[in-house]
Amino acid sequence: MTTEIAPPRMRIVRHPLKYRLLEVKQVHRITPGTVRVTFAGEALEGFCEQAPTDHVKLCFAEPGTELPVEPVIENDTWMDAPVEPITRDYTIRHHRRAEREIDVDMVLHGTGVGSGWAAAAEPGMTLGVLGPRGSEVIDFVHDWYLLGAEETALPALARWIEMLPAGVRVIAFAEVSGPQDEQRFETAADLTMTWLHRGDAPSGSTDLLERAIRAAELPDGMGFAWVAGEATSLKPIRRHLREDRNLHRHQVDVDGYWKRGVENHDHHEDDEHEHA
């Protein structure tokens, strides 16, 4: 599964850092555990996104208040302030530039800030949106792609599947609680999609993704592996891809989107982000 040719490197494309106050246009329960929220507004003029994992920070209001605290931005930098906004990272599921709309899929689990807001979301509500700060771009030139995710990373997995070029071989695994949480994705790629059902087990507590990836038969040629989900459960997957599959570090992106027991885990500031 290796090649003597150095694989393409991921590059960071920076976007101007901008805060937008947006209105909820539509709320749609796409599965029992996932809410798709459509945000709209003239403030989306100039909104930039171009890679599967592009994400924004949603800024939530303090309890008992209507509007979120606005982040202080100076010289394209988010500055420290006496009162900071309450933020959570979410992948941009769709961006309709002409309509000035974005969709964000929000998982309903536990009593977290984002989950609680999503459960009560309805048209007319407002929310702050910061970013995206940048895009992690890799040219789609590989012979095959191995993708894996659980609910929190499903929007990014979907974007990978939908953005990959026609005919390229894609092997994808997605862990959800059961068949009621499966989704359908449109793609021109040659996709083999496998849904893994964990039943009543808590998210991030199983080895379903690891076992599926270990058992996967990968094609010949130069490939790229992207896997995202609960940070601790991804460590053995990273080791397997690098040590057992002998993939170059630029062929692997294993990203901890969240960590059990840690509130507002920042997956871009720890060593769970393999390609960094």
Secondary structure, DSSP 8 states (H G I E B T S, - for coil): ---SS-----EEEE----EEEEEEEEEEEEETTEEEEEEE-GGGTT----STT-EEEEEE--TT-SS----EEETTEEE--SS--EEEEEE--EEETTTTEEEEEEE--TT-HHHHHHHH--TT-EEEEE---EEEE--S--SEEEEEEEGGGHHHHHHHHHHS-TT-EEEEEEEESSGGG------SSEEEEEEEE-TTS-TT---HHHHHHHH----SS-EEEEEEEEHHHHHHHHHIIIIIS---GGGEEEEEEEBTTBTT--TTSSTT-TT-
